Amino acid sequence: MTDRAFENVTVTGFVKELDPYYREASVCVAPLLTGAGVKFKVLQAMAYGLPVVTTPVGAEGIAENEPKPLLEFVTTDPGAFSDGVVRYLQDESLRKRDGFQLRRWMENHYDFEKNTVQKALLFYETFYPDEE
């Protein structure tokens, strides 16, 4: 996999702890095509105040009942996906604005002091009450 890396891209493979990577990142890129339920890595990135570019699978179960979309760039189109990443990387004010809004949303919906996983599971069950 490292043969796909570019000069300014580091391919790490598996890492035990993601926090240091979230602290250094500018954008969360989550090109997920399969999976079910809320993606906790996306929520964690949001908690760090990172703007997110993802697919409908990556956004599944996150703020689906909000009056306006919470995540600005959710697409399966490769061109639109890469445009979203580039836009965040080039537009610091957009990146900071969206990251701040995501962080604030997380603070209002998750308690980072107590039982975050329990609340996340309850949040999921709210959207998918019939799924086990």
N, C-alpha and C positions, 0 to 999 in steps of 0.2 A: 504494500500500500504506500510506502514512503516514496516509491518511484513516481507517484502522482503529485508530489509536493512541488510547489513553486518556490522561488527564492524567498518570498516573504510569507510563506505558509509553512507552519510546523505541523507535521502529522505525528501525533503522540501515540496513537493506539489507545488501549485501555488505560484509564487513570483511576486511581482509587478515590481521590477527592477532587470534586469539580470547583469548589469555592475559589481557589487561586486563579482558575481560568476565567470564571465569571468576573472577578475583580479586574482582570486585565483586558477583558473584551470590550468592544465598542458596540457590537450587535450580536444578537443570538440568531443563528441561522439553523433552522430546524426543518430540513427537507424530507419530512417523514411521509412515506407512502403507504405504510401499513401500521396496524396497531389499533388498540381499542382503549377507550376511556381517556381521562385527563392525563396529559403528559407532564409529569412532575418536573422534568428538566426545564420545560417551557415556563412553568410557574416559578421555578427557582430563578431562572433568568429574569423574569419580570420582577421578582422580589429584589433583585440586585439593581433594578432600574434600567435594565437593558431593553432597547426596542427589539421586537421580534419579527423576523421574516419566516413564514412557515407555510405549510400546506393546510387544507381543510382537516386532514388527519391530525396534524400538530396542534390545531386550534380547537379540536373536538372537546366539548364540555367546558370550555373556558368562556365565561361571560356571554353565553348564548342568548340570555334573556335581557341583555342590555339594550336600551333604546337605539343606540348607534354602535357600530362595530368597535370593539375595544382594540383589536389588532389591525393596524393599517394595511399590512401586506400579507394577505392570505391568498395563495394561488397555486395551481398546479402547472401553470404555463412557465416553462423554463426562462423565457425572456423576461417576463414580468417579475419572476422570482429574483433573477439576478439584478434587474433594474431596482428592485426594492432594497437589496443589499447595498448596491452602489449608492443609491440615494441617501441612505442612512450614513454611509461612510463619508460622503462628500458634504452633507448638510448637518453641521454640528447642532444648529438650533432645532432642527426637526428631531434629530436623534435625542437631544436632551429633553425636549418637550414630551415626546412619546414615552421615553424612558421614565420620566417623572410621573406621567399619568398612569403608566403601568404599575409603578411602585406604589403610588397612592391607592390604586384600585386594590392591590394585594393587601396593603395595610388595612383597608376597610373590609376585606373579605376573609382574611386569614390572621390568626393570632400566632405570632412567631414566638411568643413566650410559652404558650401552652398548647399541646396537642395539635400541632399543625396538620399532621397526617390524618388524625381523626376528623378534623374539620374538612379537609380535602375530600375524604371519603364520603362524608355527609353531603358535601357540595355535589359530588358525582351522583350520589343516590337521588338528589333532588332532580337532576336532569334525566336520569335513567332509572326510574323507580322499579321497573319490571325486569331489569337485567340483573343477573346474579354473577 
